[in-house]
């Protein structure tokens, strides 16, 4: 009987995602023992500053990768949107699970949608991508940073610190909070973070005895979809310091990839889209690069500071 140790963040959502992965793996290998290794990351601990100010989303991974390098965990489970475009040397992603709802959720007790907000209302979001799209639609509202796990953010909304907040649909749905979703902010009008809604499994190259099992959870269509989005982001050198959004959807044999680059202060957005036949990863990544080039040519380079 084998025993697998999975590193995870300690938040309720991270633990749900890791338990979900563990259940899937036990179904494939009956008798498999799975131990969760909950860890606190710098991204979880520093909540008084934005992610952009403290170094980016990679802060959610570092402690988990160190645990794998030290032999304290065999793999780690992440929200793929939090995973940097390039993994640290020695690491790989053997599995990307089937994507859940990729879109953002409008959450408010008082107001049905963004247009219903009065001028000067306060909307909370920790994401520059969300902030830019909010400002583009409602330059007359105040967008304030909002950090913390899902329950913390909802509590701040319920306390009246914000009139509305924007969260990921997938996170709310995974935690059984569908009723908090007042409106789904969906493509093509509103674009999510690259790979939002997808769970990824990361492991160190030394964990060879687990690779085949972990690959059983890989969802080929999702990998193609998120690879196009992440390739676009990689070409833009995007990170949480820059508002970048992307969404690829299948149209027959073709993928349509939509992307945008924004400015969280002014609400200026540059958009681009392209389509291509996508049956393998190289085609998905080529589509991502094509959309990135369109964005750069249309003004994205200036917004990205290039």
C-alpha positions as CSV (number, residue, x, y, z in Angstrom):
1,X,0.0,0.0,0.0
2,X,1.4,3.4,-1.1
3,X,1.3,6.6,0.8
4,X,1.2,10.0,-1.0
5,X,1.9,13.3,0.7
6,X,0.3,16.4,-0.9
7,X,1.5,19.9,0.0
8,X,-1.3,22.5,0.1
9,X,-2.0,26.0,1.4
10,X,-4.2,26.1,4.5
11,X,-7.2,28.1,3.2
12,X,-10.6,26.4,3.1
13,X,-10.5,26.6,-0.7
14,X,-7.0,25.1,-1.0
15,X,-7.9,22.3,1.3
16,X,-11.1,21.6,-0.7
17,X,-9.1,21.4,-3.9
18,X,-6.5,19.1,-2.4
19,X,-9.1,16.8,-0.9
20,X,-10.8,16.7,-4.3
21,X,-7.5,15.6,-5.9
22,X,-6.9,13.1,-3.1
23,X,-10.4,11.5,-3.7
24,X,-9.8,11.3,-7.5
25,X,-6.4,9.6,-6.9
26,X,-7.9,7.1,-4.4
27,X,-10.6,6.2,-7.0
28,X,-7.8,5.4,-9.5
29,X,-5.6,3.5,-6.9
30,X,-7.8,1.8,-4.3
31,X,-6.0,1.5,-1.0
32,X,-3.8,4.6,-1.7
33,X,-3.1,6.5,1.6
34,X,-3.1,10.2,1.1
35,X,-1.7,12.7,3.7
36,X,-2.2,16.4,3.4
37,X,0.7,18.6,4.3
38,X,-0.9,22.1,5.0
39,X,1.6,25.0,4.8
40,X,1.4,28.7,5.3
41,X,2.8,30.8,2.4
42,X,4.0,34.4,2.4
43,X,1.2,35.2,0.0
44,X,-1.3,34.0,2.7
45,X,0.5,35.8,5.6
46,X,1.1,39.3,4.2
47,X,-2.4,40.7,3.8
48,X,-1.9,44.4,4.4
49,X,-0.3,44.9,1.0
50,X,-1.2,44.0,-2.6
51,X,0.3,40.9,-4.2
52,X,1.9,43.2,-6.7
53,X,3.7,45.0,-3.9
54,X,5.1,41.9,-2.2
55,X,6.3,40.0,-5.2
56,X,3.5,38.4,-7.0
57,X,1.5,35.2,-7.1
58,X,4.6,33.0,-7.0
59,X,4.6,33.6,-3.2
60,X,1.8,31.1,-3.0
61,X,4.0,28.4,-4.3
62,X,7.5,28.8,-2.8
63,X,6.9,27.1,0.6
64,X,5.2,24.2,-1.1
65,X,8.1,23.8,-3.6
66,X,10.6,23.9,-0.7
67,X,8.7,21.1,1.0
68,X,8.9,19.0,-2.1
69,X,12.6,19.7,-2.5
70,X,13.2,18.7,1.2
71,X,11.3,15.4,0.7
72,X,8.5,16.4,3.0
73,X,5.8,16.2,0.3
74,X,5.5,14.3,-3.0
75,X,3.4,16.8,-4.9
76,X,1.4,20.0,-4.4
77,X,-2.0,21.2,-5.5
78,X,-2.5,24.7,-6.8
79,X,-5.0,27.0,-8.4
80,X,-3.4,27.2,-11.8
81,X,-4.0,30.9,-12.1
82,X,-1.6,31.4,-9.2
83,X,1.2,29.4,-10.9
84,X,3.9,31.5,-12.6
85,X,4.3,31.1,-16.3
86,X,7.7,29.4,-15.8
87,X,8.1,26.8,-13.1
88,X,11.3,26.7,-11.0
89,X,14.0,24.4,-12.4
90,X,13.3,20.7,-11.4
91,X,9.5,21.0,-11.3
92,X,6.8,20.0,-13.7
93,X,3.0,19.8,-13.9
94,X,1.9,16.3,-14.7
95,X,-1.8,17.0,-14.4
96,X,-4.2,19.9,-15.0
97,X,-7.7,18.8,-14.0
98,X,-10.8,19.5,-16.0
99,X,-11.6,23.2,-15.6
100,X,-14.5,24.4,-13.5
101,X,-16.4,27.7,-14.1
102,X,-13.6,30.0,-15.3
103,X,-15.5,33.3,-14.8
104,X,-15.7,36.0,-12.2
105,X,-18.6,36.5,-9.8
106,X,-20.3,39.8,-8.9
107,X,-21.1,39.5,-5.2
108,X,-23.4,42.1,-3.5
109,X,-26.3,42.0,-1.1
110,X,-27.6,45.3,-2.3
111,X,-26.9,45.7,-6.0
112,X,-27.7,43.2,-8.7
113,X,-24.9,44.2,-11.0
114,X,-22.2,46.8,-11.6
115,X,-24.5,49.2,-13.4
116,X,-26.8,49.3,-10.4
117,X,-24.1,50.8,-8.2
118,X,-24.5,54.5,-7.2
119,X,-21.6,56.8,-8.0
120,X,-18.9,56.7,-5.4
121,X,-19.8,53.2,-4.3
122,X,-16.9,51.0,-3.0
123,X,-16.1,47.8,-4.8
124,X,-13.4,45.4,-3.4
125,X,-11.0,43.3,-5.5
126,X,-7.4,42.3,-4.9
127,X,-6.8,41.7,-8.7
128,X,-5.5,44.5,-10.9
129,X,-7.2,42.6,-13.8
130,X,-10.6,43.0,-12.1
131,X,-9.8,46.5,-11.0
132,X,-9.1,47.6,-14.6
133,X,-12.3,46.0,-16.0
134,X,-14.3,47.6,-13.2
135,X,-12.8,51.0,-13.9
136,X,-13.4,50.7,-17.6
137,X,-17.1,50.2,-17.0
138,X,-17.7,52.4,-14.0
139,X,-15.0,55.1,-13.6
140,X,-17.2,56.8,-11.1
141,X,-16.9,54.0,-8.4
142,X,-14.1,53.5,-5.9
143,X,-12.2,50.3,-6.3
144,X,-10.3,49.3,-3.1
145,X,-7.9,46.5,-2.6
146,X,-9.2,43.4,-0.9
147,X,-7.0,40.6,0.3
148,X,-7.6,37.4,2.3
149,X,-9.3,34.1,1.7
150,X,-12.8,33.7,0.4
151,X,-14.5,33.8,3.8
152,X,-12.5,36.8,4.9
153,X,-13.5,38.7,1.8
154,X,-17.1,37.9,2.2
155,X,-17.0,38.9,5.9
156,X,-15.7,42.3,4.9
157,X,-18.5,42.7,2.4
158,X,-21.1,41.6,5.0
159,X,-19.7,44.1,7.5
160,X,-20.4,46.9,5.0
161,X,-16.8,47.8,4.1
162,X,-17.7,47.4,0.5
163,X,-20.9,47.6,-1.5
164,X,-19.8,44.8,-3.7
165,X,-16.8,42.5,-4.3
166,X,-15.6,40.4,-7.3
167,X,-14.5,36.8,-6.7
168,X,-13.9,33.7,-8.8
169,X,-17.1,31.7,-9.5
170,X,-15.1,28.4,-9.1
171,X,-14.0,29.2,-5.6
172,X,-17.5,30.1,-4.4
173,X,-19.0,27.0,-6.0
174,X,-16.4,24.7,-4.6
175,X,-17.1,26.0,-1.1
176,X,-20.9,25.5,-1.6
177,X,-21.6,29.2,-1.8
178,X,-23.3,29.4,-5.2
179,X,-26.1,31.6,-3.6
180,X,-23.5,34.4,-3.1
181,X,-23.1,34.8,-6.9
182,X,-25.4,37.6,-7.9
183,X,-24.2,37.8,-11.5
184,X,-21.6,35.9,-13.6
185,X,-19.1,38.2,-15.3
186,X,-18.5,36.2,-18.4
187,X,-16.7,36.4,-21.8
188,X,-16.5,38.1,-24.2
189,X,-17.4,41.3,-22.2
190,X,-15.5,40.4,-19.1
191,X,-12.4,38.2,-19.2
192,X,-11.0,36.0,-16.4
193,X,-7.4,35.5,-15.4
194,X,-5.4,33.0,-17.6
195,X,-6.2,29.5,-16.4
196,X,-8.8,30.6,-13.8
197,X,-10.9,27.7,-12.6
198,X,-8.3,25.0,-13.3
199,X,-6.5,23.0,-10.6
200,X,-2.9,21.9,-11.3
201,X,-0.7,19.3,-9.7
202,X,3.0,20.1,-9.4
203,X,5.8,17.7,-8.5
204,X,9.6,17.6,-8.4
205,X,11.4,15.6,-11.0
206,X,12.6,13.3,-8.2
207,X,9.0,12.1,-7.6
208,X,9.2,9.7,-10.5
209,X,7.2,6.9,-8.7
210,X,4.1,9.2,-8.7
211,X,4.2,10.7,-12.2
212,X,2.1,8.0,-13.9
213,X,-0.6,8.1,-11.3
214,X,-0.8,11.9,-11.3
215,X,-1.0,12.0,-15.1
216,X,-4.2,10.0,-14.9
217,X,-5.9,13.2,-13.7
218,X,-4.7,15.3,-16.7
219,X,-7.6,16.7,-18.8
220,X,-6.3,17.1,-22.3
221,X,-8.9,19.7,-23.5
222,X,-8.3,21.9,-20.4
223,X,-4.5,21.7,-20.9
224,X,-4.9,22.9,-24.4
225,X,-7.2,25.7,-23.4
226,X,-5.1,27.0,-20.5
227,X,-1.9,26.6,-22.5
228,X,-3.2,29.1,-25.0
229,X,-4.0,31.6,-22.3
230,X,-0.8,31.1,-20.4
231,X,1.3,31.4,-23.6
232,X,-0.3,34.7,-24.3
233,X,0.5,35.8,-20.7
234,X,4.1,34.5,-21.0
235,X,4.7,36.5,-24.2
236,X,3.4,39.6,-22.5
237,X,5.6,38.9,-19.5
238,X,2.4,39.2,-17.5
239,X,2.1,38.8,-13.8
240,X,-0.1,40.1,-11.0
241,X,1.7,43.4,-11.3
242,X,0.0,44.0,-14.7
243,X,-3.7,43.6,-15.5
244,X,-3.8,40.8,-18.1
245,X,-6.9,38.6,-18.9
246,X,-7.5,35.8,-21.3
247,X,-10.1,33.2,-22.2
248,X,-9.9,30.5,-24.9
249,X,-13.0,28.6,-25.9
250,X,-13.5,25.9,-28.5
251,X,-15.5,26.5,-31.7
252,X,-15.4,23.1,-33.5
253,X,-11.8,22.3,-34.4
254,X,-10.8,25.9,-33.7
255,X,-10.1,27.8,-30.5
256,X,-11.1,31.4,-30.2
257,X,-8.7,33.2,-27.8
258,X,-9.6,36.6,-26.4
259,X,-7.2,38.7,-24.4
260,X,-6.8,42.1,-22.9
261,X,-4.3,44.3,-21.2
262,X,-5.5,47.1,-18.9
263,X,-4.6,49.9,-16.6
264,X,-6.1,49.5,-13.1
265,X,-5.9,53.3,-12.5
266,X,-7.5,54.7,-15.6
267,X,-9.6,51.7,-16.7
268,X,-8.0,51.8,-20.2
269,X,-8.3,48.4,-21.9
270,X,-6.6,47.0,-25.0
271,X,-8.4,44.0,-26.5
272,X,-7.5,41.4,-29.1
273,X,-8.8,38.1,-30.4
274,X,-7.7,35.4,-32.9
275,X,-8.8,31.9,-33.8
276,X,-6.9,28.8,-35.0
277,X,-7.3,25.0,-35.3
278,X,-6.0,23.6,-32.1
279,X,-5.4,19.9,-31.6
280,X,-2.0,19.9,-29.8
281,X,-0.1,22.1,-27.4
282,X,2.2,23.7,-29.9
283,X,-0.9,25.0,-31.8
284,X,-2.4,26.3,-28.6
285,X,0.7,28.1,-27.6
286,X,1.1,29.6,-31.1
287,X,-2.4,31.0,-30.8
288,X,-1.5,32.5,-27.5
289,X,1.6,34.2,-28.9
290,X,-0.4,35.5,-31.9
291,X,-3.0,37.2,-29.6
292,X,-0.2,38.7,-27.4
293,X,1.4,40.2,-30.5
294,X,-1.9,41.8,-31.5
295,X,-2.2,43.2,-28.0
296,X,1.3,44.6,-28.1
297,X,0.8,46.2,-31.5
298,X,-2.5,47.8,-30.5
299,X,-1.2,49.6,-27.4
300,X,-0.6,46.9,-24.9
301,X,3.2,47.6,-25.0
302,X,2.6,51.0,-23.6
303,X,0.3,49.7,-20.8
304,X,2.8,47.1,-20.0
305,X,5.5,49.7,-19.6
306,X,7.5,48.4,-22.6
